[in-house]
Structures are given as C-alpha cells and as structure tokens.
Amino acid sequence: MQEIPEKEILEQIAELFKGFCDPTRVHILSLLQQQERCVSEIAEAVELSQSAISHQLRLLKQMHLIKFRREGKNILYSLADDHVRTILEMGLEHVKE
C-alpha cells in the first residue's frame, strides 16, 4: 500500500492539476503537445487575443507545465517535459472510456 504524501506534496499536486482545470489551458497544452509554438500561433488556433494567451502562458509557466526559448525576436513555447505529455494522454484516454 502506498503512503499518503506529506501535506506540502499534496498541495503541489493540487497546484499542478489547476493547470488542467481550464479548457483554454488544456487547448494550449494540446497544441504544444504537437510542436512548439509562438504566442501568435497559439492565439490564432485558440481564437483569443495574444494578451489573453500570454496571461494563460504565464500561468502555465508558473505551474511548471511549459517552458520557452528565444529564437531571435520570437519566444517559442513547448511542454515542460514528457510528464506533462503523459498527463494529457492519460486524461484523453480516461475521458474516452
């Protein structure tokens, strides 16, 4: 039987899942699951303003779900790691059952 994590760890897990509780954020994560993208590409795909997308990207970055890199004047966003990809895949699999 697995031990129950300490309160601090439980709070971190809850914070992690906040990133997945908003359809816009899940849409952004799904787009980034395919390939890295800039704000304008994400905004166009999600059909929101660049300002609204930047706000969501900031939240996702704070939750350690995405990362970014600079390429010239552009900032490209991608998933933070394969754990995020796995969570998305498992969520999709779960809701399809």
C-alpha positions in Angstrom: 0.0 0.0 0.0 1.4 3.4 -1.0 2.0 6.0 1.7 0.0 9.2 1.6 2.3 12.1 0.7 3.0 14.9 3.1 0.7 17.9 3.1 3.2 20.1 1.1 3.4 17.5 -1.6 -0.4 17.2 -1.8 -0.6 21.0 -2.2 1.9 20.8 -5.0 -0.1 18.1 -6.8 -3.3 20.2 -6.4 -1.4 23.2 -7.9 -0.2 21.1 -10.8 -3.8 20.0 -11.6 -5.0 23.6 -11.6 -3.2 23.9 -14.9 -5.6 21.3 -16.4 -8.9 22.7 -14.9 -9.4 25.4 -17.6 -10.4 24.4 -21.2 -8.2 27.2 -22.7 -5.1 26.0 -20.9 -5.8 22.4 -21.9 -6.2 23.6 -25.5 -2.9 25.4 -25.3 -1.2 22.3 -23.8 -2.6 20.1 -26.5 -1.3 22.5 -29.2 2.1 22.4 -27.6 2.0 18.7 -27.4 2.1 18.7 -31.2 5.0 21.2 -31.5 6.5 24.3 -30.0 4.7 27.5 -31.0 4.8 31.3 -30.6 2.1 33.4 -28.9 0.5 34.5 -32.2 0.2 30.9 -33.5 -1.4 29.8 -30.2 -3.8 32.9 -30.2 -4.9 32.1 -33.8 -5.5 28.4 -33.0 -7.4 29.1 -29.8 -9.2 32.2 -31.2 -8.2 34.5 -28.4 -6.2 37.7 -28.2 -2.4 37.5 -27.8 -2.9 39.2 -24.5 -5.2 36.6 -23.2 -2.9 33.8 -24.4 0.1 35.5 -22.8 -1.7 35.5 -19.5 -2.5 31.8 -19.8 1.1 31.0 -20.8 2.3 32.9 -17.8 0.1 30.8 -15.5 1.2 27.5 -17.2 4.9 28.6 -16.8 4.4 29.3 -13.1 2.8 25.8 -12.8 5.9 24.3 -14.5 3.8 22.8 -17.3 5.5 24.7 -20.1 8.9 26.2 -20.9 10.1 28.7 -23.5 13.1 29.6 -25.6 14.1 32.6 -27.6 14.8 32.4 -31.3 15.7 35.8 -32.5 12.8 38.1 -31.6 10.4 35.2 -31.2 9.6 33.3 -28.0 8.7 29.7 -28.6 6.7 27.7 -26.1 6.7 23.9 -25.5 5.7 21.4 -22.9 8.0 21.4 -19.9 8.7 17.7 -20.1 7.3 14.3 -21.0 5.4 14.1 -17.7 3.0 16.8 -19.0 2.6 14.9 -22.3 1.8 11.7 -20.3 -0.8 13.5 -18.2 -2.5 14.9 -21.3 -2.5 11.5 -23.0 -3.9 9.8 -19.8 -6.6 12.4 -19.5 -7.7 11.9 -23.1 -7.7 8.1 -22.6 -9.7 8.4 -19.4 -12.4 10.6 -20.9 -12.8 8.4 -24.0 -13.6 5.4 -21.8 
